[in-house]
Every structure is written in structure tokens, then in C-alpha cells.
Amino acid sequence: MKRLLTALVALAVLAAIPAVSLADATHVVRKGDTLGKIARSHHVSVATIQAANGLEGTHLSVGTKLVLPGGTAHSKSSKARSAKGKPVTVFEATPAEEPPPPTEAELAELARAPKTADTASPAVDATPGAPEAPKAEESIKDRLLRVAQRMLAVPYRFGGTTLWGLDCSGFVQKTFAFLDLGLPRTAREQFREGAKVAKADLSPGDLVFFRTYAKYPSHVGIYLGDNRFVHASSRDRKVTIENLDTPYYVKRYIGAKRMLFEENEVEN
């Protein structure tokens, strides 16, 4: 009899708790949060939040975990503290989606040498955020940079040599390969190629090298101009753009090499 009464009480308590779907998003209230702010962030209505959590007014207590039926799930998180001083995880809005990863065929088309009949219209389907297709007046450097920047957000993978994942030297080698230009596999080997370039004379398409985890050249990227370079970053876990003036890279910069020469340039 005692067990039966205990079971009935437990059922009554469970019945009083709003049902939570595994697909529902949640949000832990932190200082400065309002119902309106939370609703906008998760793309649900204030009324929906109130009904799901039994709220009669708009007052929120820091540390309260809210159920957000149909709300958008969030991937980024940061640490906050509840009213009792215990650390809690607060989920924040994710950034806008990145362009879809490129395909081998798309990159090969972007690297295609322009023909006399080429016009300014794209030769491939336009992708949001993607560089334009070949134009008749473009140089080999232009095409190299276009391919390199279309590979932004390709995942980083140590030892990787495909679009499923690339490391720094794999990214450089892959980019040059789309223009039928062969480079060695490692940053150390690539540093032995081409003509040495002073930092003040850097030109788009030059390779910039760094010492990171070893005394020899262990990291490489492609210079874009304006002190920016594109590289496969182990820290960001993807191909991304960085600034040469970033303290980390200033300290580790060891030199640059030029692999591409236009008709009016002479390799020293």
C-alpha cells in the first residue's frame, strides 16, 4: 500500500511538470536577459515561452532553465553563474551559415585559364560569398587567389590532402594543383622552392612561412594583399583568413617565397 501511494504521488508530480521534447531548445537565464530578447534569439514567441514554463509575468530569475518549444538550437556556449553561484552553460545564437563547401569540379572551373571568348558573366553557378568565375583579363595570380578564397571553411585536418580536410601545406599544394602547378607536400619542402621575397615586397599569390611547433618552417599560407593571408588553421579548424600583423604571426614569421611570375617578371 505504501509503495502504491508513493507511485501515485510521483505520477502527480510528473503530471505537473510541462512536457519537454528532446527536440526543444533550452536557455539558461543570465543577467540582462528578457523574455523578448530570448524569444527573438531563439525565434519563438514570448507567449510560447510563458506557456511552456508556467510563467504568468515577465520576471526572470538568473539561472532559471527555460524550455523553448520549437526554438532554434544553438551551438556556441559560454559560462555564466546561477543565483546560487554554480557555473551553468548559456547557449547563444549561432552565426550565419557559411557557404557550402566547394567541389573539385567547381574549383577546377574557377581555376580555368580565360579564353578570348570569355565574358564577365560567371561560367559556373553563383554561390553566395564565392569569388567570380574567370574573366578574359585575369592573370594566373588572380585565378589562384579566387580558388584559394573559395576554399574558405574547408575543414582543417592534420595530414589532410582532400576537400574533406586539409592541413596548411596540403591547402597550398591543393590550391596550386588546380592551376596545374606542382608543389612539394610539406611547408618545409615548399620553403625551398621559388624566389625569396622581402616582407615589404609581398605580392598576392606569394607564400608566407612561419615557425610554429618546430624550428624549421612548419606553417604556410597564401598572401592575399593588405597584410592578409589565407591558410588552413589548426586553431580555427578550417581554412580562414588572418592578418600578418597578428602578434602570434609577427613573432613566428620567417619569410616568403614567390612561385608565380607574370610575363613581365623575371625569377631571380
C-alpha positions, 0 to 999 in steps of 0.5 A: 500500500505504501509503495502504491501511494508513493507511485501515485504521488510521483505520477502527480508530480510528473503530471505537473511538470510541462512536457519537454521534447528532446527536440526543444531548445533550452536557455539558461537565464543570465543577467540582462536577459528578457523574455523578448530578447530570448524569444527573438534569439531563439525565434519563438514567441514570448507567449510560447515561452510563458506557456511552456514554463508556467510563467504568468509575468515577465520576471526572470530569475538568473539561472532559471532553465527555460524550455523553448518549444520549437526554438532554434538550437544553438551551438556556441556556449559560454559560462555564466553563474546561477543565483546560487553561484554554480557555473551553468552553460548559456547557449547563444545564437549561432552565426550565419551559415557559411557557404557550402563547401566547394567541389573539385569540379567547381574549383577546377572551373574557377581555376580555368585559364580565360579564353578570348571568348570569355565574358564577365558573366560567371561560367559556373553557378553563383554561390553566395560569398564565392569569388567570380568565375574567370574573366578574359583579363585575369592573370594566373595570380588572380585565378589562384587567389579566387580558388584559394578564397573559395576554399574558405571553411574547408575543414582543417585536418592534420595530414589532410590532402582532400576537400574533406580536410586539409592541413596548411601545406596540403591547402597550398599544394591543393590550391596550386594543383588546380592551376596545374602547378606542382608543389612539394607536400610539406611547408618545409619542402615548399620553403625551398622552392621559388624566389625569396621575397622581402616582407615589404615586397609581398605580392598576392599569390606569394607564400608566407612561412612561419615557425610554429611547433618546430624550428624549421618552417612548419606553417604556410599560407597564401598572401592575399594583399593588405597584410592578409593571408589565407591558410588552413588553421589548426586553431580555427579548424578550417581554412580562414583568413588572418592578418600578418600583423597578428602578434602570434604571426609577427613573432613566428614569421620567417619569410616568403617565397614567390612561385608565380611570375607574370610575363613581365617578371623575371625569377631571380 
